[in-house]
Structure formats: structure tokens, C-alpha cells
Amino acid sequence: MALERLITLPIQQVGELLAEGLSAFRRASQYPEVPALEPRCGLVAHGLLDRSFTMMTSLASGVPLPQLVRRMVDEARSAHEFYAERGWLRTPLAYHRRPPRLREAEGARRSIWLRPGLAPTRYEHLRWESGFEPHAGEPGGERWQAHPTNGIAHAYVLRHETPRPWLVCVHGFAMGTPLVNFAGFPARFLHETLGLNLIFPTLPLHGPRGVAPMSGGEVLSPDYLRMVLLFAQAVWDVRRAISWVRAQGGAEIGLYGLSLGAYVSALVTALEDDLRCVIAGIPAVDFACLARDNEPWIMRRYDRDFALDWQLVREITHVVSPLAFSPKIPREARFIYAGVADRIARPDQARALWRHWERPAIHWFQGGHILGLRDGGIPPFIEGALRETELLPALRARRAAPKRRRSRA
């Protein structure tokens, strides 16, 4: 019987995959305040690609051993008790510590070809000791610290010779390398067209910080306590990257996160002062819902040993939930864009952040998660956000010129 179930489950998953894709034709009535899906064939491809990505990552992660799942559940219960005793479930802000400022980092100049026929893009590759440590006695902390490569933080920098404002770009899952980061944001538009300096900090377990064949692949195992530590260290590392920018003389800094990076960026806005703006692209902010929506099919269908207590997951991740914190950035400097056909970070994720952020400017596009970044409305929305918050150097120069003329008169 077990063998039959293992054989038939992938077939059932393919059926679900097709159903998810075809659901793009249905109005998103389950998401109030989200625009309706337009009946376009292309949206089926968006839905299929999103669910295909989820299926492929599930296959890449393999079948977790029941004893590992049981250990994860036991550790989650211990963590819940640990956090509750220290009051962090009531006041999650106290869970996060201020990292020391990063004034210097080891740097090396590199080049990369983003498109055939174009000149190579030159960038700096920074490395430094992260310095993050789990709290003493925190469940899972020793295993987290024993990781062979995660303790070294990395970042990629594109900057101009003359002083410019900075944009901190926090990447999403499976990103974290220069080529993928520069293409996903996109770097040429932000750096060359808009004239910004850019820094791309690498999230824990991604890019050179991970050991899995796929960037970030280690987060696919059902170890949700590991995700608490990942988000805690990600916030720590991004804040240190921001302090490095300030040490370079960067006084005007914006924050831009994609998907998982939007989750991290939303947390950073609650902890970091003096950021000019924050842009959350295709954001994920409710980890319990995100994990449940993308849970590997084998864990949902195969055996009781894989059953998870989602309420427990929700409670332990509360200490790193963007919905548990108030941003320090004013409402008019918060911006969100999201896809109405997103089947990875579903529209209710962006809607939840939009509500929590007091309904700031939001751009809904007709697309999904993977292909959605190609939507033509996103670059103008980003440029508009940067102009509204006066982060673009050209806009600032034009506004300064009349003042100089009046002073001479």
C-alpha cells in the first residue's frame, strides 16, 4: 500500500499543478482588496511555472526522515518554551540585538557579463565575519553555529565614482549570486539609468554561504526553527551591511527586498533608523502560511509522521514575523508590488503587509511570482517610489538648482 501511494502521489501532484495553473482564469474572490485576475492565457503559464518551481524544490529536498521531523517538532516545542520564558513571544523586538557596526570589509573587484555583446559589469565582492550568534541555550543554536560556511557574510557592490544615494537590495530564495541578483532586481536599470549605488547582501545559507547544490536549498528541509535563526541572522547581516554603507559616507539609503528578501527588509525597517524608503517586491511575510502553501506533497499525503503543528510553527516564528513589528519608516515611504496570480507568495501575503503597513502605495500586476518580475509596470513603480522619497540623485540636483539661483540673486 505504501508503495502504491508513493507511485500515485506524483501523478496527483501533476493534477494539482494543472488545476493551480487553470485557476488563474478564476476571479481571486478569496482575496478581498486584491484586483481580479484578467482572463489571459499567459496567466496560466505564470501559475504553472510557480507551482512547477514549488514541485521541483520539493523533489530537490527529498523525503525527510520521520525521525528528523520528530526532532524538529520537539525542538520547536522547546523553542516555544524558551521564547515564552524570556517574554519574546509578547515583545518580539527584545529577541533582536543590535549588531556592531561594520566599518571595513575584505573586498575584491570582479567582472561579470550580464548580456552578450555588452561590456562586462564591474562590481566589488565584500566578505566579513558575520558575528551573529544564537542566544545562549537557544534550541538548534549549536547546530546552526556549526555550519561550515554560513559564518562569513558576503555582499556585492555596484557604486559610482562620485557620491550617490544607496539602495540596499535584499534577494529572494534561490538567489544570492551576482548574476542572479543583478538580473533579478535589475541592476543595470537601478545603477546606470537611475544612478544609484547598490549593495546586495547575501542571505544566510544562500550563494557562497550555503553548501547545497541550489542556492538556499538547505532551507527546504522541514526545520522551521532553522528559519527563525535564518531570519534573525539575515536581519543582523543586512543591518551590518547598512552600517558599512554609512561608513563609506552613504547618508541617504533605501531598502528594496524581493520575496524572501522582502520579508527580511520588512523586519529591518522595524529595527533600523534613518532609511529613506522601503520597497517590498512580491513579498512573503506570513511564514506559517507560506510554508503550508508550499509544503512538499510527500509531507501532506504520505504518513502521520510528517504531520506538523502549524499553530506551533506560527508561534515560534512570531519573534521574526514582519507582522509583529511596526516599521520606523513613515507610511508615505513604504511601497509594495505583487502579482495577483502569484502561486508561491500568494496575494494574501502582500495584502497582509499592505494592511499592516497602513495601506501604503501598492502596485498589483497581472502575473505570478517567477515571471512576474518581467512585468513592465514594475520599473516605473520603483522609479516613482524613489522619486517620491527623493532618493534619485538627478531629482535632488534639479530641486537644488533653483535654491542656488535664488541665493545668488
Secondary structure, DSSP 8 states (H G I E B T S, - for coil): -HHHHHHHHHHHHHHHHHHHHHGGGS--TTSTTS------HHHHHHHHHHHHHHHHHHHHH----HHHHHHHHHHHHHHHHHHHHTTTTT-GGGG----------EEEEEEE-SSTTS--EEEEEEEEE------TT-TTHHHHHT-SSTTEEEEEEE--SS---EEEEE--TT--SHHHHHHHTTHHIIIIIS--EEEEE--TTSGGG--SSSTTGGGGSS-HHHHHHHHHHHHHHHHHHHHHHHHTT---EEEEEETHHHHHHHHHTTT-----EEEEES----HHHHHHHT--HHHHHS-GGG---HHHHHHHGGGG-GGGS--SS-GGGEEEEEETT-SSS-HHHHHHHHHHTTS-EEEEES--SSGGGG-TTHHHHHHHHHHHTT-SHHHHHHHHHHHHHHHH-
